[in-house]
Amino acid sequence: MSTAAKSGQYAAIFENSGSSTQADGEAMTRDGTTQEFYIADRTKSWWDPAHVPVFHCGGNVMVPSEIDYAAGFVTLPTWTTGAVTCDVYWFTPLALAGAYTFDVTPKADTKDVTVFPTSLDNPVVWKSYIKTLMDWSGKVGRHFFYGKAWKLMDCTLPYSDLIWTQKEWGAQGNLRAIEYIVGTDATLQVAYNPSTKVYTVTVGTSGSTPTSTAKMIKDHVDADPVLAALVELDYADEAVKASKTVDCTLANSDLVWTWKVPGVIGNAEDIEYLVSGNDTPLTISYASHKISVHVATGPTGTALSTAAQVRAVAYATAAIRNIVDVAKADGNDGSGIVNAKTAADFAGGIDAGSGIVEAKTHAHMSGGHDQGTDFNDIGNKKLLRFYLNTITGALEMISGVCILVGVPINVKLDAMQEADLDVQGIGRLKYHTV
């Protein structure tokens, strides 16, 4: 009998990346007031099911009642006090490429325990059941394709991060690595060594101070036909659009004007509100990097245009709607009449890749995936984690150990194919937020 089904937007099957690493004496943290503990260093929370962890408290070995290998949790029913540590083998997880949705179904077997009355005078007798063995299964929706290896080069300054993606498909891309080197009075260079399979970026410097931006590195690679054939660079952070909030005197009269083309280009634009003459219509024009709102006036030259009317005319004027978006400021309904405002600059526009990079140590790409490896993994144990919260950085998940039991075989090699992977749980699912 199925007791519940939970669906979500993100799923990740983490494959065992290489061999597990031994870690002894790792600190554990109690989960609230429960008898559950989790390994404090969450980078070591993916425990190798082939090695049973050992748990200690005050020099004594503690016998667990439940070990959640995919979550790095343990239940210690006899614990009363004292620091808990663990000796474990842990994996660095490698996400299976292409997963985009999931469905997980907890289940419970039942046993009919109905007892019939000694006499059948009652025409209606309801059956009774008890829950016996628990079970769960899951389905991971994913795009079934050769995955490309990639690496995020995450630098300190804003807008300095680059995503390097190997153009060749498959797991061989995971052998490639990237490094940023900072020297003295250096000129920006990017080179690939086919023997070591390393992309080396020699960052431009003035003295020992880096001067190369992420954009400079991307432009350098894009302009080199050899490098451009091997790897593709993308900005991790999108350009930011310039905007200007025109704050007028009356309530509900403020508008936010946003330049449509992202980047610093919008910072060169101005906007002004003009109130001039008698009985003039509301019009909006653009010339010489300046938007001019000619506010409608009455017989005595009094401004008549509301913010909502200004916004409507902006979108009705092709020359204006093609270059800006206009929105009512927060807390404004647009009913207030605007007033004259002197020309003011748009601001806040930032170019993608404008941040300066720094030295980054040698790091390998990951995510390269060969189609055939799915078939080889049928029947093997996997660490599975479902992310239940779609808010970035909000940790809400369920984890468990499973076996890959189903892989579609109707895969077309000439096109990406939608293909679900079926998994069978081993043991319980663990809900956790760390």
Phi and psi in degrees as a GROMACS rama.xvg file:
@    title "Ramachandran Plot"
@    xaxis  label "Phi"
@    yaxis  label "Psi"
@TYPE xy
-80.3376  126.616  SER-2
-94.3236  -27.6513  THR-3
-167.33  158.398  ALA-4
-136.051  135.021  ALA-5
-124.547  125.292  LYS-6
-114.752  154.432  SER-7
-151.601  179.35  GLY-8
-94.6477  -28.5217  GLN-9
-118.63  140.506  TYR-10
-140.94  150.405  ALA-11
-146.374  122.792  ALA-12
-99.8453  119.366  ILE-13
-98.1477  118.554  PHE-14
-85.5626  154.903  GLU-15
-72.9691  111.047  ASN-16
-87.024  101.813  SER-17
72.334  -151.91  GLY-18
-92.9936  152.766  SER-19
-72.6802  154.94  SER-20
-111.809  135.33  THR-21
-80.6815  138.631  GLN-22
-140.286  120.889  ALA-23
-111.221  149.393  ASP-24
67.9048  27.8197  GLY-25
-75.5248  132.608  GLU-26
-66.2304  146.387  ALA-27
-124.752  151.116  MET-28
-116.445  135.953  THR-29
-73.1912  139.326  ARG-30
-89.1269  93.7756  ASP-31
63.2507  -127.91  GLY-32
-107.498  15.0808  THR-33
-83.19  -179.559  THR-34
-94.9464  15.7212  GLN-35
-99.4053  143.62  GLU-36
-132.104  148.538  PHE-37
-129.167  150.766  TYR-38
-65.2818  129.855  ILE-39
-66.7815  -39.3669  ALA-40
-82.4972  97.8697  ASP-41
-71.1616  -12.7316  ARG-42
-68.8683  -14.0753  THR-43
-110.273  26.7535  LYS-44
-87.4403  -5.23239  SER-45
-97.9488  94.358  TRP-46
-88.3221  141.675  TRP-47
-74.1352  115.61  ASP-48
-64.6422  -15.6995  PRO-49
-76.1435  -12.1235  ALA-50
-124.686  115.97  HIS-51
-73.4886  121.959  VAL-52
-64.2667  155.341  PRO-53
-118.232  133.488  VAL-54
-116.426  137.836  PHE-55
-125.5  148.854  HIS-56
-147.102  116.355  CYS-57
59.9644  33.3192  GLY-58
85.4138  -5.34596  GLY-59
-102.054  142.295  ASN-60
-77.6719  129.202  VAL-61
-99.8987  135.923  MET-62
-93.2167  117.314  VAL-63
-81.5383  154.592  PRO-64
-98.2892  -19.9401  SER-65
-154.04  134.486  GLU-66
-121.807  124.364  ILE-67
-102.486  93.1262  ASP-68
-63.8863  -37.2711  TYR-69
-80.0185  -9.79323  ALA-70
-114.908  -13.2794  ALA-71
72.357  34.4459  GLY-72
-116.396  156.619  PHE-73
-145.323  147.332  VAL-74
-107.896  123.826  THR-75
-118.082  93.5416  LEU-76
-68.1158  -21.7639  PRO-77
-96.3386  0.665588  THR-78
-70.7104  138.837  TRP-79
-125.436  -41.7857  THR-80
-160.048  162.275  THR-81
105.509  156.448  GLY-82
-72.7857  139.408  ALA-83
-110.407  135.105  VAL-84
-128.323  166.892  THR-85
-140.613  150.153  CYS-86
-111.286  116.202  ASP-87
-136.428  165.252  VAL-88
-112.522  129.839  TYR-89
-129.167  151.77  TRP-90
-105.161  149.243  PHE-91
-86.2856  112.336  THR-92
-73.891  146.963  PRO-93
-122.194  116.812  LEU-94
-68.1493  138.004  ALA-95
-73.9815  124.432  LEU-96
-65.9289  146.067  ALA-97
94.6148  -9.5551  GLY-98
-66.7134  133.85  ALA-99
-136.838  -11.9054  TYR-100
-160  166.721  THR-101
-150.573  162.905  PHE-102
-143.036  125.419  ASP-103
-124.418  135.648  VAL-104
-126.944  107.329  THR-105
-73.669  144.886  PRO-106
-138.297  161.68  LYS-107
-140.44  131.902  ALA-108
-73.9659  155.706  ASP-109
-130.409  156.883  THR-110
-126.099  132.374  LYS-111
-74.4429  116.627  ASP-112
-119.1  28.2978  VAL-113
-63.6652  133.795  THR-114
-114.225  119.836  VAL-115
-78.2458  143.488  PHE-116
-69.0786  160.652  PRO-117
-66.4376  -27.9269  THR-118
-126.023  146.049  SER-119
-100.904  44.1796  LEU-120
-70.8497  -29.2166  ASP-121
-79.8866  120.285  ASN-122
-71.0794  -17.727  PRO-123
-118.333  121.387  VAL-124
-125.406  121.195  VAL-125
-88.8902  140.063  TRP-126
-73.7647  152.94  LYS-127
-122.679  142.596  SER-128
-132.835  155.346  TYR-129
-123.531  149.863  ILE-130
-79.3475  137.566  LYS-131
-116.582  -102.507  THR-132
-85.1088  135.652  LEU-133
-89.1998  156.28  MET-134
-158.637  159.256  ASP-135
-150.967  153.135  TRP-136
-141.957  166.506  SER-137
-150.037  164.431  GLY-138
-136.744  127.481  LYS-139
-110.257  117.739  VAL-140
-80.6736  129.363  GLY-141
-151.404  156.946  ARG-142
-80.3367  122.327  HIS-143
-90.9193  104.117  PHE-144
-160.95  166.424  PHE-145
-69.0837  124.884  TYR-146
-90.2391  144.879  GLY-147
-93.2454  138.819  LYS-148
-73.6418  146.426  ALA-149
-151.178  165.276  TRP-150
-151.184  130.53  LYS-151
-89.0621  118.044  LEU-152
-91.6171  97.715  MET-153
-94.6352  104.603  ASP-154
-98.3872  172.51  CYS-155
-75.6103  -47.0979  THR-156
-73.5253  148.57  LEU-157
-58.955  146.734  PRO-158
61.8828  30.1682  TYR-159
-115.689  3.41435  SER-160
-88.2139  139.334  ASP-161
-126.343  141.139  LEU-162
-101.886  117.253  ILE-163
-96.3645  123  TRP-164
-123.123  122.568  THR-165
-67.8144  134.049  GLN-166
-78.1473  -24.9294  LYS-167
-77.6147  144.451  GLU-168
-84.7939  155.375  TRP-169
105.577  174.012  GLY-170
-67.6544  -20.4642  ALA-171
-62.6985  -23.0207  GLN-172
-65.888  -22.2153  GLY-173
-68.1871  -11.765  ASN-174
-80.7586  -15.0004  LEU-175
-78.1537  148.92  ARG-176
-137.988  163.414  ALA-177
-133.874  143.927  ILE-178
-144.459  146.054  GLU-179
-111.503  125.496  TYR-180
-114.358  132.917  ILE-181
-114.842  120.474  VAL-182
-115.688  -143.537  GLY-183
-123.945  127.776  THR-184
47.3592  49.5344  ASP-185
-97.4289  155.218  ALA-186
-100.832  139.743  THR-187
-58.6253  127.398  LEU-188
-141.612  147.603  GLN-189
-131.619  127.421  VAL-190
-137.549  152.835  ALA-191
-121.212  128.365  TYR-192
-101.989  108.165  ASN-193
-66.3836  -22.0135  PRO-194
-73.8147  -46.8787  SER-195
-91.516  -11.7315  THR-196
60.2829  40.5774  LYS-197
-120.042  130.961  VAL-198
-88.8011  121.313  TYR-199
-112.506  120.399  THR-200
-102.135  113.869  VAL-201
-88.9106  107.178  THR-202
-72.0025  135.398  VAL-203
-64.7278  139.697  GLY-204
-138.176  153.805  THR-205
-112.997  106.68  SER-206
67.9345  -121.624  GLY-207
-109.308  9.95754  SER-208
-92.588  122.502  THR-209
-61.8439  141.91  PRO-210
-125.255  -7.95208  THR-211
-82.5908  131.547  SER-212
-93.7864  166.984  THR-213
-60.2453  -36.2866  ALA-214
-63.9867  -40.2583  LYS-215
-61.1615  -41.0885  MET-216
-66.0901  -45.3569  ILE-217
-61.707  -45.7346  LYS-218
-61.8189  -38.1617  ASP-219
-63.6973  -45.6029  HIS-220
-66.7596  -44.1841  VAL-221
-62.0423  -30.841  ASP-222
-83.9274  -12.4998  ALA-223
-96.2259  111.617  ASP-224
-62.1848  -29.8363  PRO-225
-71.1409  -49.5721  VAL-226
-66.4967  -40.6403  LEU-227
-63.7984  -25.4807  ALA-228
-78.3434  -17.6418  ALA-229
-99.0109  -39.0642  LEU-230
-142.717  150.035  VAL-231
-119.261  133.793  GLU-232
-111.328  134.856  LEU-233
-131.419  149.654  ASP-234
-75.301  134.663  TYR-235
-74.8926  -28.1279  ALA-236
-116.273  129.574  ASP-237
-73.9052  155.181  GLU-238
-62.2531  152.283  ALA-239
-105.893  137.034  VAL-240
-81.8654  141.657  LYS-241
-74.9378  149.445  ALA-242
-148.286  167.134  SER-243
-146.77  124.772  LYS-244
-92.6977  115.366  THR-245
-89.6978  107.611  VAL-246
-97.1  105.85  ASP-247
-94.9355  172.684  CYS-248
-73.3125  -47.0947  THR-249
-77.1036  154.915  LEU-250
-63.0967  149.257  ALA-251
62.5939  30.445  ASN-252
-120.542  8.13178  SER-253
-91.8227  139.542  ASP-254
-127.252  147.049  LEU-255
-107.346  118.671  VAL-256
-102.798  124.906  TRP-257
-123.061  124.416  THR-258
-69.2816  132.146  TRP-259
-72.2286  -32.6456  LYS-260
-81.8717  119.802  VAL-261
-67.2787  157.292  PRO-262
108.044  -176.323  GLY-263
-69.4583  -15.2431  VAL-264
-56.0255  -34.1798  ILE-265
-71.0621  -20.2375  GLY-266
-68.3343  -14.8704  ASN-267
-86.2098  -0.772942  ALA-268
-95.2301  150.903  GLU-269
-121.469  163.021  ASP-270
-142.995  142.244  ILE-271
-141.309  151.45  GLU-272
-111.854  126.208  TYR-273
-113.629  131.334  LEU-274
-120.645  106.515  VAL-275
-151.006  138.512  SER-276
84.0967  176.143  GLY-277
-113.54  142.123  ASN-278
53.1692  47.6023  ASP-279
-100.266  149.173  THR-280
-83.6811  162.783  PRO-281
-80.5527  119.338  LEU-282
-138.649  158.16  THR-283
-134.996  131.723  ILE-284
-130.943  165.846  SER-285
-138.847  128.27  TYR-286
-160.279  143.642  ALA-287
51.3954  49.2087  SER-288
61.7367  28.3182  HIS-289
-137.021  129.667  LYS-290
-92.6866  126.039  ILE-291
-116.586  116.218  SER-292
-96.0975  112.494  VAL-293
-92.7273  100.258  HIS-294
-69.3727  138.189  VAL-295
-64.0751  143.272  ALA-296
-126.493  159.893  THR-297
-95.2249  -168.357  GLY-298
-60.2662  -28.0049  PRO-299
-102.919  9.96362  THR-300
86.1615  9.387  GLY-301
-75.5742  137.002  THR-302
-63.728  137.082  ALA-303
-120.425  -16.3904  LEU-304
-79.0006  131.821  SER-305
-86.8044  164.898  THR-306
-61.1562  -39.5024  ALA-307
-62.2566  -38.7034  ALA-308
-67.7092  -40.3342  GLN-309
-60.1954  -45.0198  VAL-310
-61.8363  -42.7747  ARG-311
-63.0453  -42.1442  ALA-312
-68.3245  -35.0387  VAL-313
-59.1342  -44.4924  ALA-314
-77.2103  -19.17  TYR-315
-84.3679  -11.4762  ALA-316
-103.162  111.947  THR-317
-56.2557  -42.3615  ALA-318
-64.115  -23.0359  ALA-319
-93.6941  -47.4989  ILE-320
-65.1097  -20.2347  ARG-321
-77.1708  -15.5847  ASN-322
-117.765  -20.8112  ILE-323
-138.161  156.982  VAL-324
-107.944  144.723  ASP-325
-126.907  127.085  VAL-326
-133.101  152.037  ALA-327
-69.4417  135.937  LYS-328
-64.7077  154.835  ALA-329
-53.4208  133.206  ASP-330
81.0463  5.0785  GLY-331
-112.579  134.729  ASN-332
-101.97  0.744491  ASP-333
85.1667  3.93091  GLY-334
-83.1409  -13.6139  SER-335
-78.4666  145.186  GLY-336
-79.4326  134.806  ILE-337
-81.1629  170.225  VAL-338
-135.824  173.433  ASN-339
-62.8027  138.251  ALA-340
-137.005  129.784  LYS-341
-67.9497  158.301  THR-342
-58.2088  133.624  ALA-343
-139.323  147.468  ALA-344
-75.7941  145.981  ASP-345
-67.5354  155.896  PHE-346
-151.43  165.917  ALA-347
92.2342  -4.00781  GLY-348
-69.8816  132.934  GLY-349
-132.666  133.743  ILE-350
-77.4504  141.546  ASP-351
-63.5719  138.485  ALA-352
76.7088  15.0724  GLY-353
-81.594  -10.0664  SER-354
-78.8082  145.393  GLY-355
-82.0181  135.825  ILE-356
-85.3495  173.923  VAL-357
-136.654  179.634  GLU-358
-62.6351  135.27  ALA-359
-133.583  130.766  LYS-360
-70.4862  158.53  THR-361
-49.3816  122.416  HIS-362
-140.187  136.237  ALA-363
-83.2967  151.333  HIS-364
-72.834  163.475  MET-365
-148.657  172.502  SER-366
94.703  -9.60355  GLY-367
-64.5691  132.712  GLY-368
-140.106  128.878  HIS-369
-93.9324  138.306  ASP-370
-55.6063  -42.9985  GLN-371
-69.5185  -18.6407  GLY-372
-66.4782  -25.2335  THR-373
-61.2292  -42.9121  ASP-374
-67.2569  -36.3593  PHE-375
-66.5253  -24.4481  ASN-376
-88.5141  -4.28901  ASP-377
-59.5097  129.552  ILE-378
90.1015  -7.184  GLY-379
-91.6192  151.26  ASN-380
-72.5169  140.587  LYS-381
-130.845  149.41  LYS-382
-89.2223  126.605  LEU-383
-121.438  134.188  LEU-384
-135.977  126.198  ARG-385
-102.932  126.768  PHE-386
-93.1583  122.155  TYR-387
-96.8512  -13.2822  LEU-388
-114.477  126.238  ASN-389
-87.7798  3.21095  THR-390
-84.147  127.639  ILE-391
-57.3731  128.662  THR-392
84.4467  -7.66314  GLY-393
-88.5242  111.193  ALA-394
-87.4343  110.533  LEU-395
-149.431  113.15  GLU-396
-154.29  163.56  MET-397
-126.955  139.827  ILE-398
-130.617  152.341  SER-399
-167.888  168.534  GLY-400
-97.8314  138.681  VAL-401
-143.085  171.842  CYS-402
-117.803  133.813  ILE-403
-75.2742  114.843  LEU-404
-112.923  -13.2845  VAL-405
-145.412  125.591  GLY-406
-131.55  129.011  VAL-407
-66.0592  147.613  PRO-408
-111.233  -5.27639  ILE-409
-91.0603  54.5284  ASN-410
-93.4478  127.169  VAL-411
-89.3808  132.549  LYS-412
-80.5708  -14.8409  LEU-413
-96.1222  3.06991  ASP-414
-158.464  152.821  ALA-415
-68.5926  135.957  MET-416
-119.972  134.173  GLN-417
-72.1528  131.658  GLU-418
-153.701  123.575  ALA-419
-89.5686  143.904  ASP-420
-105.821  131.122  LEU-421
-99.9373  135.685  ASP-422
-129.65  148.799  VAL-423
-115.644  124.553  GLN-424
-69.8408  149.281  GLY-425
-119.844  113.75  ILE-426
78.5089  -162.237  GLY-427
-90.3852  163.121  ARG-428
-90.1435  140.048  LEU-429
-115.033  119.635  LYS-430
-83.8491  132.547  TYR-431
-154.972  161.44  HIS-432
-124.943  15.6774  THR-433
